[in-house]
Amino acid sequence: MRRLALAILAFWSQAVVSFGGPPPSKEVITPAPPPPVSYFRPNEFDIGAFATYVSGTGENPTGTRVRGDFTTTVSGETTPSGWGGGMDFSYFFPWKYAGVRFQGAGVSVSTGDFTVTTTNSFTGVTRSRTGSVSTAAGVITATIILRLPLDDFWSNVHLAPYGIGGFGCLFGGGGGQTINTQFPELNSRFNSIERSVQSRPLGTIGGGLEYRFTPNIGLFGEATYNFIDHIHGKADSNFVQTNFGLRFAF
């Protein structure tokens, strides 16, 4: 009887193992790696300080023109350009890919040296003026900014391309220098350098790149095209602004 009981117990234990499956595995499951850490954050407030370079996009009206008894020759560089500096202040929404920015810059704008010579073929009188036009200008803009932090996708690539667009104002005061010839289009071209530095609205659009060394410090470079108005059917007062500098994020 005792042997029968042991045989039944041995058979039952083998059946339990067969139906219960193999013993549990000792394999360790490695947890998934954490997502990349982005240096560009939601609810971020940024302050930027930059150097700026502006360059006019109007036509450089060099060459010779004849009208009636008058011949006018223009030589030299008449497109205004200049250097300056400024600051910007940005806030990014809880959706960190979009924000608003307020920017202000001051520049000193001037043309190169140019010569305007007018000859009256009837009287034989020739008048010539050599010089340049210079003035100061200020640019203030309020824009929407859209950015794409690349470190959301690639760790340690703390670079963000961005686009900007909005409105603003060009302001300042001209020095009162004017040029008078028999050719209104020449007069408007030269004198617009002075008139453009008065309070007038503008539209701006452009883009740039920002690289973060830490979540709080970065370098950036950007360029914008600024629309002011059309003088005699031409965009003589429009200009390109290029900024490069440091940005501090909080």
Steps between C-alpha positions, in 0.01 A plus 500: 500500500782733589674430166175570311461836673857603409446398139178704478676805657790478250260476206297796624808722543610426142150589373504831685837592340375403155182713518657789690765571233871570541640688798492883478778664293770699678551740201524868602301745278690827440274810527468725194746793494359840598412744219770753395531801729424821309670829589198685355213503749136607526412820690848630421598868521802603290715814484727554201779751436637531148699692241306590188576588139245659266520540125259671262351300214424791269649544157843670478425768235850545355553591134412788268155642426403757238186712510463801278806722541611324821737207535545351850766243586499308828803300613587329828299304758156635593343202678483573875634253757628509855578332832336519839372290788189411693311272737198271479260347751314176426243285678416144392159355575434172687515355148872573475509514119337844482541833674499878468794739476565872537822633346667840478821609321685820420727543197712762328418496129701656218571470130844468349657799328322594179514782246207662319599715199244697298585681174274747314590455134330827408688723745805278540473524881607191694421442865644215704451376853711236671423360844288252688172491689491376860248494782390301806209257512307290747306181430236357734305180421243274666491151349374145531783244520474131407791268588589132467743372768699222335596349835143376525606243241880473532659514843784748541401692183391813684421699185170665408415653161222758523286732290367845591242738357319810617482877496696797632622851437805675356569833667760770552589833346676585177772759472318705238744424218335506158601465137323693224544406135280511191414134562228444764583128526857586601385759752255257658766227516756713683261696716309186600804411711412801713122468482505130583640574845173641625225324691348260251351151540666192359440129460770245567558133417804276539665221692807385688684236701567477873750265666486439877817420696287454812124529561566866585770629259506493122626663181273607214510646151204620293402708198175685422362683199320821597227654284446875540334653194541566129639826366415566136398138463826359640580356842788743554465512879479125567801347674653177628598477868749238621546436875745278688555482874437332836173383650421431868202272581320479835 
